[in-house]
C-alpha cells in the first residue's frame, strides 16, 4: 500500500497529479534514491536549506542530485543576499523534518522561500522528497512552482 501523509493528501485534495514511490526509510542521498528508483539522476531533485546570516527565514533550494548548489547564484536570485548552507542539525530544527525527508511541499505556508533550479522546467516530471524519509514523489515541475510559489533560476553547478 502506498505511503500516505499530509503532502500526498494535500496533492490529492488540490487535484495535482503525482506518483508516490517508496524508498528505504533511511537517510538517502539523491544519487542513491535515483539509483533505487531507476531514474536519471538529473530528474532527482534534492532540497538544500540555506540560511541568511541576518537571521531571516531560511531558503529551500532544489537542485539536481548530481549537482552542487551555487550559493552565489542563489543569493543573486534572491536580490543579492548572502547565504550559507545550513548544517544537518540546523536544517532539521528549522524545517521540523529529517534530512532525507525535507520537502518544500511539506513546508507550504511555513514562510520558506523556495528556489527551483531552472533545469527542472525542461522535464515532464521531476522527483523530490515527499516530506518524510522513505517517500519520494514524481510531479510536474510547474506544479512544484505553483504550489510553493518558487522562483526558478540557474542555481546549480
C-alpha positions as CSV (number, residue, x, y, z in Angstrom):
1,X,0.0,0.0,0.0
2,X,1.4,3.4,-0.9
3,X,2.6,5.8,1.8
4,X,0.1,8.5,2.6
5,X,1.0,11.6,4.5
6,X,0.0,15.3,4.7
7,X,1.8,16.0,1.4
8,X,0.0,13.3,-0.6
9,X,-3.3,14.2,1.0
10,X,-2.8,17.9,0.1
11,X,-1.9,17.0,-3.5
12,X,-5.0,14.7,-3.9
13,X,-7.2,17.4,-2.4
14,X,-5.9,20.0,-4.8
15,X,-6.2,17.6,-7.8
16,X,-2.4,17.7,-8.5
17,X,-1.2,14.7,-10.4
18,X,1.7,12.8,-8.8
19,X,3.1,9.4,-8.2
20,X,4.4,8.2,-4.8
21,X,7.5,6.0,-4.7
22,X,8.6,4.1,-1.6
23,X,12.2,4.0,-0.6
24,X,14.1,2.5,2.4
25,X,13.2,4.6,5.5
26,X,16.8,5.8,6.0
27,X,18.8,8.9,5.1
28,X,19.5,8.6,1.4
29,X,21.3,11.0,-0.9
30,X,19.7,12.0,-4.2
31,X,22.0,9.8,-6.2
32,X,21.1,6.7,-4.1
33,X,17.4,7.5,-4.4
34,X,17.7,7.8,-8.2
35,X,19.5,4.5,-8.4
36,X,16.9,2.7,-6.3
37,X,14.1,4.1,-8.4
38,X,16.0,3.6,-11.7
39,X,15.6,7.2,-12.8
40,X,18.0,9.6,-14.4
41,X,19.9,11.4,-11.6
42,X,19.2,14.8,-13.1
43,X,15.5,14.1,-12.6
44,X,16.0,13.6,-8.9
45,X,16.0,16.9,-7.0
46,X,17.4,17.3,-3.5
47,X,16.3,20.1,-1.2
48,X,19.1,22.1,0.4
49,X,18.4,24.5,3.2
50,X,20.3,27.8,3.0
51,X,20.5,30.4,5.8
52,X,20.5,34.2,5.8
53,X,23.3,35.5,8.1
54,X,20.9,38.2,9.2
55,X,18.6,35.5,10.7
56,X,15.8,35.9,8.1
57,X,13.7,32.9,7.0
58,X,15.7,30.1,5.6
59,X,15.6,29.3,1.8
60,X,14.8,25.9,0.3
61,X,16.9,25.3,-2.8
62,X,16.1,22.4,-5.1
63,X,18.9,21.2,-7.4
64,X,19.5,18.0,-9.3
65,X,21.1,15.2,-7.3
66,X,24.4,15.2,-9.2
67,X,24.8,19.0,-9.0
68,X,26.0,21.3,-6.3
69,X,24.2,24.3,-5.1
70,X,25.8,27.6,-6.2
71,X,25.2,29.8,-3.2
72,X,26.2,33.0,-5.0
73,X,23.7,32.3,-7.8
74,X,21.1,31.6,-5.2
75,X,21.9,34.8,-3.5
76,X,21.7,36.7,-6.8
77,X,18.3,35.2,-7.5
78,X,17.1,36.5,-4.1
79,X,18.3,40.0,-4.7
80,X,21.9,39.7,-3.9
81,X,21.6,38.4,-0.4
82,X,24.5,36.4,1.1
83,X,23.6,32.9,2.1
84,X,25.3,30.0,3.8
85,X,24.5,26.3,3.9
86,X,22.6,25.0,7.0
87,X,24.1,22.1,8.9
88,X,22.1,18.9,9.1
89,X,21.1,19.9,12.7
90,X,20.1,23.4,11.7
91,X,18.1,22.1,8.6
92,X,16.1,19.7,10.8
93,X,15.4,22.2,13.5
94,X,14.3,24.9,11.1
95,X,12.1,22.6,9.0
96,X,10.9,20.1,11.6
97,X,11.7,17.4,9.0
98,X,14.6,14.9,9.0
99,X,17.3,15.3,6.4
100,X,16.5,12.9,3.6
101,X,12.8,13.9,4.0
102,X,12.9,17.7,3.7
103,X,10.5,18.8,1.0
104,X,9.2,22.2,0.0
105,X,5.8,20.5,-0.5
106,X,5.7,19.7,3.2
107,X,6.5,23.3,4.1
108,X,3.9,25.2,2.1
109,X,2.6,28.1,4.2
110,X,5.6,28.0,6.6
111,X,7.2,31.1,5.2
112,X,10.2,29.5,3.4
113,X,11.3,31.0,0.1
114,X,11.7,28.2,-2.5
115,X,14.0,28.3,-5.5
116,X,14.0,25.5,-8.1
117,X,16.9,25.1,-10.4
118,X,15.6,26.1,-13.8
119,X,16.8,22.8,-15.4
120,X,13.7,21.2,-13.8
121,X,11.5,23.1,-16.3
122,X,12.9,21.0,-19.1
123,X,11.4,17.8,-17.8
124,X,7.9,16.5,-17.9
125,X,8.2,15.4,-14.2
126,X,10.9,15.5,-11.5
127,X,11.4,13.5,-8.4
128,X,11.6,15.0,-4.9
129,X,11.1,14.1,-1.3
130,X,7.5,13.6,-0.2
131,X,8.1,15.1,3.2
132,X,9.5,12.1,5.1
133,X,12.2,9.5,4.7
134,X,11.0,6.6,2.6
135,X,8.7,8.6,0.3
136,X,9.6,10.2,-3.0
137,X,7.2,11.9,-5.4
138,X,7.3,12.3,-9.1
139,X,5.4,15.5,-10.1
140,X,5.4,18.1,-12.9
141,X,8.0,20.8,-12.1
142,X,5.4,23.6,-12.8
143,X,3.2,22.1,-10.1
144,X,6.0,22.5,-7.6
145,X,6.4,26.1,-8.7
146,X,2.7,26.8,-8.5
147,X,2.2,25.1,-5.1
148,X,5.3,26.6,-3.4
149,X,5.4,30.0,-5.3
150,X,9.0,29.0,-6.1
151,X,11.3,31.2,-8.1
152,X,13.3,29.4,-10.9
153,X,16.9,30.3,-11.8
154,X,20.2,28.6,-12.6
155,X,21.3,27.8,-9.1
156,X,23.3,24.6,-9.6
157,X,26.8,23.8,-10.9
